[in-house]
Amino acid sequence: MTTLALPRPDGTLEPYRMGPPADLPTRAAPARARRAYAAAHVVADPLADNAPGAPARLDWDATLAFRHRLWSLGLGVADAMDTAQRGTGLDWPATRELVRRTGAEAAACGGALLCGVGTDQLDGPPTHLDQVTRAFEEQLAVVEEAGARAVVMCSRQLAAVARGPEDYQRVYGRLLDQVRQPVVLHWLGEVFDPALRGYWGSTDLDSATRTVLSVIHEHPARVEGVKLSLLDAEREVALRRALPEGVRLLTGDDFHYPELIRGDQLGHSDALLGVFDPLAAVASAALTALDEGDPERFDALLTPTVPLARHLFTAPTPHYKTGVVFLAWLAGHQSHFTMVGGAQSGRSLPHLVRLFTLADRTGLLPDPELAAGRMGRLLALAGVGR
């Protein structure tokens, strides 16, 4: 077994023996019992000037190869969203190119694809709602022209200029009136982005929920589903039960996803999860178990991943993307640990060490020797053992 010395919280070193990778079946067909999308990260060009505030430069071959991996496991891809560093390094020109390239790849292989529509191309804070609406419309056109289905993401710019629920209803109403096909609405909580505090016109979540439901009830044929990312399982279940018939709840709860996807006698959530990026193989196997009528195996596969997910998304939660890319590097899905915007510095070494051990114990590292070698190089760079 592969062994390496890892630092403990007190700064001393102790030997750590890695376990075997999980032996998981692979699948090519999408799940039948649930719709499931992995929100995918992007792979930066390690030789480009991906410094904070600089234009994002991507390794397109590696970025698209990772999306093909997700499709090969039967998962859909949710692209150009929070996990892809929207608002934290991935600017609009790079996002637009990402949508176009991923759209072409999805069309070629028949992969399911959702893409985020936002307003982050605006320079500076808007002064009126029409600016926000036009920004949404511009991005919607790009996504629809790429052949993808749209996820209407929460907008920092709308949160800054809206004065109450009526402004949200006005902007979303105008957008939904013109979509070519039904969209997914995204409610991202302030734990993921503090700039979204009071989204939907109120800091009271009951009031905000009423506004969301009002928008959906006014346009039920134009809303495919709602992705909820509040990390509040009870609130998600309540919203799920209040949705009009035919409108899906896609869980974005990276803490409670096993129970929400499994569901109960009154229904279940589908999935659109950032944590499914590193958990893709396990998620695929768990969804296969549900297709085969084996919820106990679903639980046995997915529930042990929750400690890793909770560590990955620990506060400050917006930095979870650093852990996602770190795990992709350890697993051999990319050749380096570099991110756009210099975001690889978003987590501490102790955090990453803990993430390494949790990934190993969950069987997520397909090549333990490769993972150990890369972890060892990161530790050496930090001066550990010298």
C-alpha positions in Angstrom: 0.0 0.0 0.0 1.1 3.6 -0.7 2.3 5.5 2.3 3.3 9.1 2.8 3.9 11.5 5.7 1.1 14.0 6.3 1.1 16.9 8.7 -1.2 16.8 11.8 -3.0 19.8 13.2 -0.1 20.3 15.7 2.4 20.5 12.9 4.0 17.1 13.4 4.1 14.5 10.7 2.6 11.0 10.8 2.6 8.2 8.2 -0.6 7.8 6.3 -1.4 4.6 4.4 -3.7 5.0 1.5 -6.5 2.6 0.8 -7.6 1.1 -2.5 -9.8 3.0 -5.0 -13.5 2.2 -5.1 -14.4 -0.6 -7.5 -17.4 1.1 -9.3 -19.3 0.0 -12.3 -19.4 2.4 -15.2 -22.4 3.4 -17.3 -22.9 5.2 -20.5 -26.7 5.7 -20.5 -28.3 8.5 -18.5 -30.1 7.6 -15.3 -33.8 6.9 -15.7 -35.1 7.3 -12.1 -33.6 10.8 -11.6 -32.2 13.6 -13.7 -28.7 14.3 -12.6 -26.3 17.0 -13.7 -22.7 17.7 -12.4 -21.8 21.3 -12.3 -18.3 21.1 -14.0 -15.2 23.0 -13.2 -12.9 24.6 -15.8 -9.2 23.7 -16.3 -7.0 26.8 -16.5 -4.1 27.1 -18.9 -1.2 26.8 -16.5 1.2 28.8 -18.7 -1.2 31.7 -19.0 -1.4 34.8 -16.8 -4.3 33.5 -14.8 -3.7 36.0 -12.0 -6.4 37.7 -9.9 -8.3 40.2 -12.1 -6.6 39.0 -15.4 -8.7 37.7 -18.3 -9.3 33.9 -17.9 -7.4 31.6 -20.1 -8.4 28.0 -20.3 -6.9 24.7 -21.4 -9.7 23.9 -23.8 -8.6 20.3 -24.4 -8.6 19.4 -20.7 -11.7 21.3 -20.0 -13.7 19.6 -22.7 -12.2 16.2 -21.9 -13.6 16.4 -18.4 -17.1 17.1 -19.7 -16.8 14.1 -21.9 -15.9 12.1 -18.8 -19.1 13.2 -17.1 -21.2 12.3 -20.1 -19.5 8.9 -20.3 -20.7 8.2 -16.7 -24.3 9.0 -17.7 -24.4 12.4 -16.0 -25.6 15.6 -17.6 -23.2 18.6 -17.6 -24.2 21.9 -16.0 -21.7 24.4 -17.4 -20.7 28.0 -17.0 -22.1 28.1 -13.5 -20.7 28.7 -10.0 -18.4 25.6 -10.0 -16.9 26.9 -13.3 -15.9 30.1 -11.3 -18.5 32.4 -12.6 -18.0 35.6 -10.6 -14.7 34.3 -9.2 -12.4 34.4 -12.1 -14.2 33.2 -15.2 -15.1 36.4 -17.1 -17.8 36.8 -19.7 -15.6 36.4 -22.9 -14.2 33.1 -21.6 -17.7 32.0 -20.5 -19.2 32.8 -23.9 -16.5 30.6 -25.5 -17.0 27.9 -23.0 -20.7 27.7 -23.7 -20.1 27.6 -27.5 -17.5 24.9 -27.3 -19.3 22.7 -24.8 -22.5 23.1 -26.8 -20.8 21.8 -29.9 -19.3 18.8 -27.9 -22.7 18.0 -26.4 -24.4 18.1 -29.8 -21.7 15.8 -31.2 -22.0 13.1 -28.5 -25.7 13.6 -27.5 -24.8 14.7 -23.9 -27.3 16.5 -21.8 -26.2 20.1 -21.2 -27.4 23.1 -19.1 -25.6 26.4 -19.2 -25.7 29.3 -16.8 -27.2 32.6 -17.9 -26.3 35.7 -15.8 -25.5 39.4 -16.0 -21.8 39.4 -15.1 -20.8 41.1 -18.4 -22.0 44.4 -17.0 -19.3 46.9 -16.1 -20.0 48.3 -12.7 -23.3 48.4 -10.8 -26.4 49.0 -13.0 -28.6 52.0 -12.5 -31.9 50.5 -13.7 -33.6 47.2 -14.2 -33.5 47.4 -18.0 -29.7 47.1 -18.0 -30.0 43.9 -16.0 -32.8 42.5 -18.3 -30.7 43.2 -21.4 -27.7 41.5 -19.9 -29.8 38.4 -19.2 -31.1 38.5 -22.7 -27.6 38.7 -24.2 -26.4 35.7 -22.3 -29.7 33.8 -23.0 -29.2 34.2 -26.7 -25.6 32.8 -26.5 -26.8 29.7 -24.6 -29.8 29.0 -26.8 -27.7 29.5 -30.0 -25.2 26.9 -28.6 -28.1 24.4 -28.3 -28.1 24.2 -24.5 -30.9 24.6 -22.1 -30.6 27.7 -19.8 -30.2 28.0 -16.1 -31.1 31.5 -15.1 -28.6 32.2 -12.4 -29.0 34.7 -9.5 -27.6 38.1 -10.5 -25.5 40.2 -8.2 -26.4 43.2 -10.4 -30.1 42.5 -9.9 -29.7 42.2 -6.2 -27.9 45.5 -6.1 -30.6 47.5 -8.0 -33.9 45.7 -7.2 -36.0 47.4 -4.6 -38.4 44.6 -3.8 -40.2 41.5 -5.0 -41.9 43.3 -7.8 -38.6 44.1 -9.5 -37.6 40.5 -9.5 -41.0 39.6 -11.0 -40.6 42.2 -13.7 -37.1 41.1 -14.8 -37.8 37.4 -14.6 -41.2 37.8 -16.3 -39.7 39.7 -19.3 -37.0 37.0 -19.6 -39.4 34.0 -19.4 -41.7 35.6 -21.9 -39.0 35.2 -24.6 -37.3 31.9 -23.9 -37.3 29.3 -26.7 -37.6 26.4 -24.4 -38.2 25.9 -20.6 -35.4 27.0 -18.3 -34.2 26.2 -14.8 -34.3 29.0 -12.3 -31.4 29.1 -9.8 -31.7 30.2 -6.2 -28.2 30.5 -4.8 -28.1 31.3 -1.2 -25.8 33.9 0.4 -23.7 31.2 2.0 -22.4 30.7 -1.6 -22.3 34.4 -2.5 -22.8 37.1 0.2 -23.7 39.6 -2.6 -27.0 37.7 -3.1 -28.3 38.4 0.4 -32.0 39.4 0.1 -32.4 37.8 -3.3 -36.0 37.6 -4.6 -36.7 40.8 -2.7 -36.5 39.8 1.0 -34.1 38.5 3.6 -37.1 36.5 5.0 -36.9 33.2 3.2 -40.6 32.5 3.5 -41.3 35.8 1.6 -38.6 35.1 -0.9 -40.1 31.6 -1.5 -43.5 33.2 -2.2 -41.9 35.4 -4.9 -40.2 32.5 -6.6 -43.5 30.5 -6.6 -45.3 33.6 -8.0 -42.8 33.8 -10.9 -43.2 30.1 -11.6 -47.0 30.1 -11.4 -47.2 33.0 -13.8 -45.0 31.1 -16.4 -45.4 27.4 -15.6 -44.8 26.2 -19.2 -41.6 28.1 -19.4 -39.9 26.8 -16.2 -38.5 23.3 -16.3 -37.3 23.3 -12.7 -35.7 25.2 -9.8 -32.2 24.5 -8.6 -32.1 25.3 -4.9 -28.8 25.9 -3.2 -29.6 27.0 0.3 -28.2 24.1 2.3 -31.6 23.8 4.0 -33.1 20.3 3.4 -36.5 21.1 5.1 -37.0 24.2 3.0 -36.1 22.4 -0.1 -38.7 19.7 0.6 -41.3 22.3 1.3 -40.6 24.2 -1.9 -40.6 20.9 -3.9 -44.1 20.1 -2.7 -45.3 23.6 -3.5 -44.1 23.5 -7.1 -46.7 23.2 -9.9 -47.1 19.8 -11.5 -44.3 19.2 -14.0 -41.8 21.6 -12.5 -38.8 19.8 -11.0 -36.7 20.6 -8.0 -33.0 20.1 -8.8 -31.1 19.9 -5.5 -28.1 22.1 -5.2 -27.7 21.1 -1.5 -24.2 19.8 -1.2 -24.8 18.7 2.4 -28.0 16.7 2.2 -28.1 15.4 -1.4 -28.4 11.6 -0.6 -31.7 12.0 1.3 -33.1 14.6 -1.1 -32.3 12.6 -4.2 -33.7 9.4 -2.7 -36.8 11.3 -1.6 -39.9 10.0 0.2 -43.4 8.8 -0.6 -44.4 12.4 -1.6 -41.6 12.9 -4.1 -37.9 13.4 -4.7 -35.4 16.0 -5.9 -33.4 15.6 -9.1 -29.8 16.8 -8.9 -27.6 19.7 -10.1 -24.6 19.6 -7.9 -21.1 21.0 -7.7 -20.1 18.0 -5.5 -21.0 15.7 -8.4 -17.9 17.0 -10.2 -15.5 15.1 -7.9 -18.1 12.4 -7.0 -19.1 11.6 -10.6 -18.2 7.9 -10.6 -19.8 7.3 -7.2 -22.9 9.3 -8.2 -23.2 7.4 -11.4 -23.1 4.0 -9.6 -25.6 5.3 -7.0 -28.0 6.4 -9.6 -27.7 3.0 -11.3 -28.8 1.5 -8.0 -31.9 3.6 -8.0 -32.6 2.6 -11.6 -32.4 -1.0 -10.5 -34.8 -0.5 -7.6 -32.0 -0.8 -4.9 -32.3 2.3 -2.7 -30.2 0.6 0.1 -27.3 0.3 -2.3 -27.8 3.9 -3.3 -27.5 5.0 0.3 -24.5 2.7 0.8 -22.7 4.4 -2.0 -23.6 8.0 -1.6 -24.0 8.5 2.1 -20.3 7.9 2.9 -19.4 10.8 0.6 -21.1 13.4 2.8 -18.2 14.0 5.2 -16.0 14.9 2.2 -18.8 17.1 0.7 -19.2 19.0 4.0 -15.5 19.6 4.3 -15.3 20.6 0.6 -18.0 23.2 1.2 -17.0 24.4 4.6 -17.0 28.1 5.2 -16.0 30.3 3.5 -18.1 28.2 1.1 -17.3 30.2 -2.1 -13.8 28.7 -2.0 -15.1 25.1 -2.5 -14.0 25.4 -6.2 -10.4 25.2 -5.0 -11.1 21.8 -3.5 -12.9 20.6 -6.6 -9.9 21.4 -8.8 -7.5 20.0 -6.2 -9.4 16.7 -6.3 -9.5 16.6 -10.1 -5.7 17.1 -10.1 -5.2 14.3 -7.5 -7.4 12.0 -9.5 -5.5 12.5 -12.7 -8.2 14.4 -14.6 -5.8 17.3 -15.2 -2.0 17.8 -15.1 -1.7 20.7 -12.7 -3.3 22.5 -9.7 -3.7 26.0 -11.2 -7.0 28.0 -11.5 -8.2 31.1 -13.2 -8.0 34.1 -11.0 -5.3 32.4 -8.9 -8.0 30.7 -7.0 -5.8 27.7 -6.1 -4.7 29.8 -3.1 -8.3 29.8 -1.8 -7.8 26.9 0.7 -5.1 26.3 3.4 -2.7 23.4 3.3 -4.4 21.8 6.4 -7.7 22.0 4.6 -6.3 20.3 1.5 -4.6 17.6 3.5 -7.9 16.7 5.2 -9.6 16.7 1.7 -6.9 14.3 0.4 -7.5 11.8 3.3 -11.3 12.0 2.9 -11.1 11.5 -0.8 -8.8 8.5 -0.3 -11.1 6.9 2.4 -14.1 7.4 0.0 -12.2 5.6 -2.8 -12.2 8.6 -5.1 -8.5 8.4 -6.1 -8.2 5.9 -9.0 -4.4 5.8 -8.9 -3.1 6.0 -5.3 0.5 6.3 -6.4 -0.2 9.2 -8.7 -2.3 10.9 -6.0 0.4 10.3 -3.3 3.1 11.7 -5.6 1.1 14.8 -6.3 0.2 15.3 -2.7 3.9 14.9 -1.8 5.0 17.5 -4.3 2.4 20.0 -2.8 3.7 19.3 0.7 7.3 19.7 -0.4 6.4 23.1 -2.0 5.0 24.2 1.3 8.3 23.1 3.0 6.8 20.1 4.8 9.4 17.6 5.8 12.3 19.9 5.1 
